[in-house]
Amino acid sequence: MLYEAALWRRLIAEWVGSALLAAAVIGSGIAAQQLSPGQLGLELLENAVATAGGLYVLILTFGPVSGAHLNPMVSAVDAALGGLRWRTAAAYLPAQVSGCVTGAVVANIMFSRPAVTISTHHRATPAHFLSEVIATAGLLLVIFALARTHRGASAPAAVGAYIGSAYFFTSSTSFANPAITVGRMFSDTFAGIAPSSAPAFIAAQIVGGGVGLAVIKLLYTNITAAQAAQVVLPHADVHDSNPIVDAETV
């Protein structure tokens, strides 16, 4: 039986999950720099493996509560397809962004760095913009294709594998997430992004969200709101018109 969670529980799940995601991305980037100084390929591999594995575990952990979106673009497309109410998607946004910022601060502190260091890693180029469009659209296609074909249980592994591979097949190393883009600004490390580059990345991710939505509708014309509601991992959504069933009260 699926666990039905009140909105405040889902927001906590999105906040904690986003914080742990940012900590995994940034913390593994710092560790890679320390373990393999000057070996950029190996550093990227270490960062990618840790991120892919972290995503797998985080989706398994928080998916049954909130769906484990951990990404405003996933929430927005879910809402556009009817699987999530727009006001819920709007509530998810600050939880996801503030969670990623918190995770960046925690990662810095875990490696004895100042809590906040503004990144100087400039990334905004036309190639990076195109990469983020493709990375975001591809991520959304993977997630919603699985939901449409009743294979949502495979999402943790599929999303982790996609992001891990996209670290290498995109020049931007596949942020594909506006919330993590904001979080990465607060760590001047291997995984960081300069604030001046972040707007271009976020714009590309929004464009990628639109492209992904169009491709999803083109390929999966019969996707239903019920199927979209199972993104990223199958979970129960509580609507205002229905009584909230909480595990602590049954």
Legacy VTK file of the C-alpha trace (Angstrom):
# vtk DataFile Version 3.0
C-alpha trace
ASCII
DATASET POLYDATA
POINTS 250 float
0.000 0.000 0.000
1.281 3.469 -0.880
2.004 5.911 1.914
-0.218 9.003 1.711
1.571 12.067 3.060
0.224 15.492 3.961
1.718 18.413 2.035
3.969 19.498 4.876
5.504 16.026 5.007
6.097 16.095 1.264
7.760 19.501 1.529
10.096 18.204 4.229
10.919 15.213 2.021
11.710 17.500 -0.919
13.828 19.778 1.279
15.835 17.005 2.922
16.200 15.081 -0.341
17.389 18.184 -2.203
19.851 18.999 0.574
21.314 15.499 0.460
21.476 15.629 -3.337
23.450 18.885 -3.245
25.697 17.514 -0.512
26.383 14.434 -2.647
27.147 16.450 -5.782
29.304 19.095 -4.137
30.844 16.916 -1.441
31.960 14.290 -3.955
33.373 17.073 -6.128
35.469 18.354 -3.224
36.580 14.827 -2.343
37.537 14.171 -5.960
39.705 17.281 -6.009
41.475 16.145 -2.857
41.871 12.507 -3.871
42.872 13.047 -7.510
44.362 16.546 -7.779
44.957 17.665 -11.352
43.344 14.577 -12.913
40.188 16.137 -14.315
38.877 12.994 -16.000
39.187 10.954 -12.832
37.701 13.772 -10.751
34.685 13.902 -13.054
34.292 10.120 -12.901
34.340 10.139 -9.108
31.839 13.002 -9.026
29.551 11.266 -11.546
29.570 7.891 -9.771
28.796 9.456 -6.394
25.989 11.566 -7.858
24.417 8.650 -9.748
24.543 6.410 -6.692
23.237 9.173 -4.462
20.279 9.821 -6.752
19.371 6.140 -6.753
19.266 6.008 -2.964
17.530 9.363 -2.510
14.722 8.487 -4.924
14.178 5.181 -3.142
14.128 6.964 0.214
11.925 9.972 -0.498
9.935 8.758 -3.505
7.152 7.098 -1.487
6.532 10.391 0.366
6.830 13.190 -2.221
7.694 11.407 -5.443
11.308 12.547 -4.965
11.154 15.226 -7.634
14.121 17.140 -6.131
13.961 19.280 -9.269
11.615 22.189 -10.140
11.467 21.134 -13.791
10.185 17.680 -12.876
7.524 19.269 -10.677
6.541 21.783 -13.376
6.156 19.155 -16.102
4.282 16.895 -13.693
1.872 19.761 -13.053
1.547 20.485 -16.778
0.524 16.857 -17.338
-1.991 16.953 -14.502
-0.130 14.702 -12.092
0.533 17.458 -9.557
-1.456 20.535 -8.652
0.251 23.777 -9.694
0.087 25.144 -6.169
1.822 22.024 -4.920
4.514 22.438 -7.567
4.884 26.064 -6.461
5.259 24.906 -2.850
7.880 22.337 -3.873
10.030 25.034 -5.539
11.303 26.887 -2.421
11.768 23.579 -0.603
13.938 22.267 -3.435
15.988 25.452 -3.850
16.556 26.084 -0.143
17.377 22.404 0.317
20.071 22.546 -2.355
21.563 25.711 -0.838
21.609 24.041 2.578
23.269 20.962 1.109
25.985 23.107 -0.465
26.714 24.772 2.870
26.826 21.398 4.640
29.200 19.989 2.000
31.550 22.931 2.445
31.583 22.505 6.214
32.108 18.725 6.019
35.395 19.356 4.208
36.553 22.107 6.590
35.859 24.908 4.128
34.046 28.176 4.804
30.307 27.559 5.010
29.668 29.771 1.982
32.115 30.391 -0.844
30.741 31.932 -4.020
31.837 29.926 -7.042
34.129 31.436 -9.669
33.649 28.534 -12.094
32.327 30.187 -15.257
30.396 27.809 -17.510
28.031 29.873 -19.673
28.790 29.171 -23.351
26.526 28.255 -26.286
27.715 24.647 -25.978
26.803 24.561 -22.298
23.385 26.057 -23.053
22.633 23.387 -25.654
23.927 20.704 -23.307
21.561 21.779 -20.533
18.599 21.841 -22.912
19.364 18.284 -24.020
20.222 17.036 -20.523
16.983 18.387 -19.036
14.745 17.219 -21.875
16.308 13.757 -21.763
15.894 13.456 -18.012
12.206 14.340 -18.217
11.665 11.925 -21.092
13.219 9.078 -19.089
11.104 9.806 -16.019
7.738 10.219 -17.731
8.263 7.405 -20.224
8.700 5.048 -17.287
5.551 6.393 -15.634
3.535 6.067 -18.846
4.609 2.457 -19.370
4.010 1.405 -15.757
7.716 0.962 -15.013
8.001 3.659 -12.370
9.702 1.259 -9.989
12.720 1.360 -12.330
13.050 5.143 -11.997
15.697 5.220 -9.231
18.151 3.176 -11.288
17.199 4.793 -14.603
17.524 8.372 -13.340
20.837 7.618 -11.629
22.182 5.937 -14.757
21.023 8.771 -17.019
22.576 11.529 -14.913
25.773 9.535 -14.439
26.164 9.086 -18.192
25.114 12.668 -18.941
28.039 13.903 -16.839
30.161 12.699 -19.763
28.051 13.124 -22.888
27.229 16.790 -22.165
29.800 19.580 -21.944
27.896 21.095 -19.016
28.147 17.877 -16.944
24.336 17.754 -16.863
23.010 19.940 -14.065
19.470 19.554 -15.539
17.998 21.084 -12.386
17.460 24.786 -11.523
17.555 24.085 -7.775
20.939 22.359 -7.869
22.197 25.126 -10.147
21.382 27.685 -7.452
22.914 25.499 -4.748
26.164 25.035 -6.646
26.731 28.793 -6.693
27.519 28.638 -2.976
30.596 26.430 -3.249
33.743 27.576 -5.032
34.806 24.029 -5.797
34.957 21.493 -8.636
31.156 21.214 -8.847
30.407 24.922 -8.464
29.018 27.412 -10.960
29.618 31.156 -10.987
26.505 33.261 -10.300
27.006 35.003 -13.642
26.650 31.639 -15.414
23.655 30.383 -13.457
20.941 32.402 -15.285
21.966 30.896 -18.645
21.891 27.401 -17.169
18.471 27.937 -15.605
17.117 29.413 -18.847
18.428 26.394 -20.748
16.814 24.038 -18.241
13.464 25.808 -18.660
13.780 25.506 -22.443
14.725 21.858 -21.975
11.627 21.384 -19.836
9.474 22.713 -22.654
11.218 20.510 -25.200
10.903 17.495 -22.948
7.199 18.118 -22.396
6.609 18.411 -26.143
8.465 15.155 -26.860
6.615 13.348 -24.060
3.251 14.451 -25.486
4.347 13.473 -28.996
5.529 9.977 -28.073
3.096 9.181 -25.258
-0.142 10.794 -26.386
-2.287 8.912 -23.908
-0.357 9.708 -20.729
-2.898 10.283 -17.975
-2.838 12.488 -14.903
-2.848 9.340 -12.759
0.270 8.074 -14.515
2.001 11.458 -14.248
1.194 11.516 -10.537
3.474 8.503 -10.031
6.573 10.531 -10.924
9.387 10.059 -10.023
8.625 7.005 -7.906
5.096 5.635 -7.395
3.499 7.384 -4.436
0.060 8.434 -3.216
-1.028 12.057 -3.582
-3.558 13.516 -1.172
-5.998 15.987 -2.711
-7.826 18.620 -0.734
-11.148 16.921 -1.424
-9.973 13.652 0.128
-9.230 12.911 3.764
-5.562 12.680 4.642
-4.517 9.216 5.661
-1.363 9.333 7.682
0.658 6.331 8.742
0.579 7.530 12.334
-3.223 7.503 12.477
-4.040 4.117 10.937
LINES 1 251
250 0 1 2 3 4 5 6 7 8 9 10 11 12 13 14 15 16 17 18 19 20 21 22 23 24 25 26 27 28 29 30 31 32 33 34 35 36 37 38 39 40 41 42 43 44 45 46 47 48 49 50 51 52 53 54 55 56 57 58 59 60 61 62 63 64 65 66 67 68 69 70 71 72 73 74 75 76 77 78 79 80 81 82 83 84 85 86 87 88 89 90 91 92 93 94 95 96 97 98 99 100 101 102 103 104 105 106 107 108 109 110 111 112 113 114 115 116 117 118 119 120 121 122 123 124 125 126 127 128 129 130 131 132 133 134 135 136 137 138 139 140 141 142 143 144 145 146 147 148 149 150 151 152 153 154 155 156 157 158 159 160 161 162 163 164 165 166 167 168 169 170 171 172 173 174 175 176 177 178 179 180 181 182 183 184 185 186 187 188 189 190 191 192 193 194 195 196 197 198 199 200 201 202 203 204 205 206 207 208 209 210 211 212 213 214 215 216 217 218 219 220 221 222 223 224 225 226 227 228 229 230 231 232 233 234 235 236 237 238 239 240 241 242 243 244 245 246 247 248 249
